[in-house]
Amino acid sequence: MTVSLCVIAYNEEERLGSLLEDIAYQSYPRELTELVFVDNGSTDTTPAILSSFERSHKGYLRVCIKTQDKSNQAKGWNTALCSAMGDIIIRVDAHARIPEDFIQNCVAEIEDGEDIVGGGRPCIAYHKDEWSAALLAAEECMFGSSIMAYRRKQQQKTYLDSLFHAAYKREVFEKVGGFNEFLGRTEDNELHYRMRKKGYKFACCPSISSNQYIRDTFKGMIRQKFSNGYWIGLTTFVCPQCLSVLHFAPFGLLLLTLWFLILAIGKHALPLLILLAVYLLFDAVITVSAFRSSGFSQKKLLLLLMFPALHYSYGAGTLCGIILGIPWKAKHPTKEAKKEIRRVKRAVRSNTINEEDLDW
C-alpha cells in the first residue's frame, strides 16, 4: 500500500531536523512512501530545511512541498489532504518524533482491517535540564493535562474517541471530507466527531507509538492552555457534540472558585475553604507522585504552583471563549466551512498515483 506522510510546519527550525531524520530512517519502503510537507508561512529557516531534505533524500514515491501564507493548522492540513495521493494518509506534527517502524506498523494495522489507527503519544522535553523535567512532569501527569488515554503507551488494542499522529485509510477522508478551517485547536475534535458519526473506529494499538515535544517555557505552556480553553468555549457554539465533560473541568473549577469567593466575601467562607483544601490535597499528592515516578528535584516543587496555574488559565480561556462565542458564532461562516470540507472531499477522491509522479 502507498502511504502519504503529511507534516505541517510553522517556524519549526529547532525541532524539524530531528523529525526529518526519523522519517529518513523509516523501515517502510521509500518507493511506497509519499512525503507531503506544508510550510505554513514560516519566517525562519523551515522552508530551507524542507528544501534541503528534498534535494538530499531520494527514492521516495514523491516529495511534495506546499507553501502558503500563515494560517491555522486546519487550513494547513486541508492543503496536505488535497495534495496527498497515497492509499493511507498519516498526520504527524512537526514537533514530534517517530520510531523507525512507525509507518510500517500503521500500515500493518490497517492491512489487518482497521480504518483509523494510532498509538500512545507520550510527551518529551527537548532540553534535558531540571526545569524542562518539571514542565514535562506537569504536562505528562493526569492531573496536569494527560487524562486522554492516547497520551500514554497502550498495552493492548483499545478503541478511543480520538487519536494523535493517526493513520487513516484514504476512503475516510473521501467520505467525511477535510477540516473546518474556521476552528483552531479543536479542529481534530470536530473532524473525529464526524468520522465517528460515519461509523469509523479509532484503534489505539500497542505496536504504534510516537512522541510530542512540550512547550519549552512555562509562559508558553500557560498560553497554550488558555488558547485550548478559549477554543473549547468557542466550539460549544459550533459543535458541542465533539466535546466531552472533561474539556470543561477547569472551567467548572474556575466557576466554583469564583462563586465560593463571592460567598466568602459575604461571610460564608467555608465552601471556599473546603474547595481549596480538597484541591490543594490533590495538588500535593500528585506532586509527590511526580517525585516517585521521575525522581526528586527542587524545580519539581514548583508543580504545587504550576498545576493550579495551568488549570485556571485553561478555565479562564473557556470563560473568554463562551463570553465571545455568541458574536463569534454570528460571524462564523458555516456555509463556507461546509463548502471547504466538500472541496477537500472531492480533491481526495480525485487524487491518484500516476506514472509521471513516480521517481523510479
Helices and strands as residue ranges (DSSP letters): E 3-9, H 16-24, G 30-32, E 33-39, H 46-56, E 62-67, H 73-83, E 88-93, E 96-97, H 102-111, E 116-120, E 123-124, H 130-140, G 149-151, E 158-160, E 167-169, H 170-176, H 187-197, E 202-209, E 211-213, H 218-235, G 240-242, G 245-248, H 249-265, H 270-294, G 298-302, H 303-331, H 334-350, G 355-357
